[in-house]
Amino acid sequence: MNDAGWLSVAGGCHIPGIAPVLTGTPPTLSRATDLFAESVSEPDRKHTPPGHRGGGWPHVLHAIDPGPTGLPDVAVTTLMRESARQGADVAAAVIVEPGSAAISEWMGLESFGVRVYCYSLPSDRYLRQRARYAETLRDWRPALLHCHGARADLLAGWAAGSLRLPRVSTVHGFATGRREPRLAGWLRGRALARFDAVIAVSRLVRDRLLASGVDPRRVHLVPDALPGLAPPLTRPAARAELGLPEQGLVLGWAGRLEYEEGADILLDALPWLGDLPLTVSLLGDGSERALLEELARRLGVADRIRWHGERRDGSRLYTAFDCFVVSARHDENPRPLLEAMAAGVPVVAASVGDVPELLRDNEGMRVPPAAPAALALAIRATLEGPAAALERAARARIHVARDFASAPWVTRHANLYRSILAARRGGAA
C-alpha cells in the first residue's frame, strides 16, 4: 500500500497517493474537486510516457467494475500481477461502494507492483465515476485501457474514447433472466462495438457479442484461466470451516442466488433424494435468497440446507463436498464448475452454455437444464457410485490443469495488446 495513505474528499472518493493532511471541517465539494485536480495535474515522476515496457508489455490501465461485493476477481488480479511480474507498468482503477471492506484487498495488489486507484462512490453517480476514470487516465497515461465489467465498459470506455486511447474489454457475461436491464445491455453493446477488441470468455458470450453488432474481427475467444486458486483444505478442515458434519453426504453448490443460476432447481430435486443422509451446502448470496429459503420450507427440505453466503476463496472449501452441482438455467462463464473440477470433486452439471465442451462425458455427469428429476437421478448415481465418480473427477482435474493454465493465457493478452497498438500505428484501427 502507498505509504502516503488515503485522503477522503468529494463525498467519499478515496484518493491513493495523497497524504491525509486535511483535518477539521470537510472541504466543500467544489474545493474538494479542486484539490483532486491539483493532485493529478502533474504526472507521477516515476512514470514515463506510454509505450512498451518490460517483456514487450504496453503500459496498461485496467478499469474494473467489481460488482456488488466489491471484491477482486481472481482472473483479473492474476492478469495484472503476472504482467507486473514480467516487467510491465500496470495499474488498476476500481470503483467500490462507500464503506466497502474490499478496499484493503484491492490496495494489497500494490505489493505485487500494481498501481491501484481505488475510489469509493455510490453506484448511481455515473458522471462522477466517469470523471474519476478520466482523471486516472490523465495521471497514469496508459497506452491502452482494458475494461472489466459493464460499468467500466460504459464509463471508463467513454473517457478513454474521448482521449482516443485504444480500448479492450473482457466480457464475462450479460444480465439475463427476470431482471435484465435491457437499456443498460443495449448501451453496453453499442459501447463495445467501438472498442478495438472484445474478449469473450465463452462461446455463448461470443455469440451474444456478435448478435449485438460487434465486428467479428474484433471479438476474441479467450476462456478464463484458473490461476491463483487458494490451496484446497483437507476434507475435515473444509467441513469444519463450513460448520458441516464430519460424517454424511454433502452436496455443494456455488454462485449467485439469482434466477438464472438455478439454485431453485437443486432444491426441487431434493425431495427425490429424501432417503439419503444428505446436507446441501450453498455458497453465495443474491436477491432471491429469501424466495429460495421459502421454497426450501415449502418442499420440507429446509433442515437439510446450509446457507453460507459469500465466501472469499470459496473454491478451497470444495473438498468438503461429495458432489458439486451446477444447476444453472443459463451460464455464460461457469467458473465454479471449473474450480470444482480443479479440486477433484465429482460434478453433476446442467448442459447449458459451454458446459458440454468443458465437462466431457468421462469427467462428470451432465443433465438437461431445468430438470429436477434428472438432476436427482444423476446426483444419486454419483453418491451411490463413489469409486466411478472419483475416477471421472480425476480425469476432469487433469483436463483443467492442462487446458486452463495461466501462463499461456497471460501471453495471449500480451500478444493482443501488441497487435492492437500495431494496428493503431498502422492506421488500421
Phi, psi and omega in degrees: 000148180298129184295337183288343177085203187238150169235128181257116182221174172052052174068035173103016177275115181271126185248113178287148172089008180238126183296141180282080187263349183269134176227172178081215184297130179299149179291159174292163182300317182294318180293322178298320178297321178297318179299318179296315180299320178296324185289335183248001184290331179255115183302146177302129187294341182281352180259138176258169183302157185299152178162202180271144182240204183304138177069016180082008180281136171282168180280107192241138168250127175262118175262124193234128170256100187281359179082187187301326182286334183076357188278150178296143174270135187296324181292315181295315182293325177294320177301316180291316181296317182291321178293322176296321180297329180277005173105004182281152166271118185223143180224158177235133172248116187233136175242123180239164178292148176305138180081004182296136176280358184279348185304316182296327179291319177296316182295337177298340178295339181295335178289346177258009178092013179261125176283130185242127169249107183243122185243141178251107182217147175300147186294341182261008179267071190293318182292322177292323177295316179299320179297321179294319176299316181298317180295323178294319177300319180292326181285314185277332178053060181286160170278340186202144176252132176242117183261147178224105179111156188297314182296321178294318178303314186285312190269310176292321177299321177298312181297317180291325177298323178296332179265002179061035177274145172299143184230137175233145173229141168257123182251118179267345180166178179234154176297136182221178172082210193281345184240030184296123175281088191297320180297316180298319179296320178295316179297320180296318178300318178297320180294315183296332179298342181260000179282155178290327179206146176231123180266122175259132184271355178208165178296323179297317177297317178303314181296321177295321179296316180296320180294333180278355175105007177287135181303125180305331180291343182258358181262128183235123179275109180226088179302144178300143169281175173244071184267159166062023178292140177296143179304135182293148174282162171294162180302311178298320181293320179295319179293322178295319179300323182269357181070032182263154178294147180294324181256165179096167182269141180230126171267137177249147177213141179217141178155193177271139178278072180229162187306313186293339182281341168074027175299329179296330179293320175298316179298319179296335180281340188296323178302333177285351182245023187295341181274353181265142177284080197242134170242141179249125184249113182254118177257119179136171180214172180168180188289344184257016181300315181298320178296320180291322177296321177293319177300317179299321178294317180296324181280351181075025182241010186300327182286352181260357186258138171242118181262107187265346183070193179291133178232123177294136182055043182300334183297336179289348182264355185295339178294349175288344191261144171275338179203137177252133186245132171245110186244025187295148170279333188204125185216105182272343182209082189283062180302314179301326177299312181295323179295320178294320177298318180296331180278354180076027180264134175303139188236140166238126187221144173288139182279079177235155176056230182270006183304317181299330178280327184279318182252100184283168187301325183264015183242350182178186180245132178248148181225161175298150178290152176054043181230084185301322181295315178295323178297317179298319180298317180292321177297315180299315180298322179292315184287328182271353175233065189296326182295312178295322180297319180290328175296317177298317181297323179295320177294321178297321181296318178297317179302312182294317180298325182281317191261350184233034176289154187280328188300308179294331178294316178296319179298322178298322177294316179299317179295321179295316177303313182297320181293323179295314182293324177295320178295320177297317180295328180273000178079019183263356184283000000 
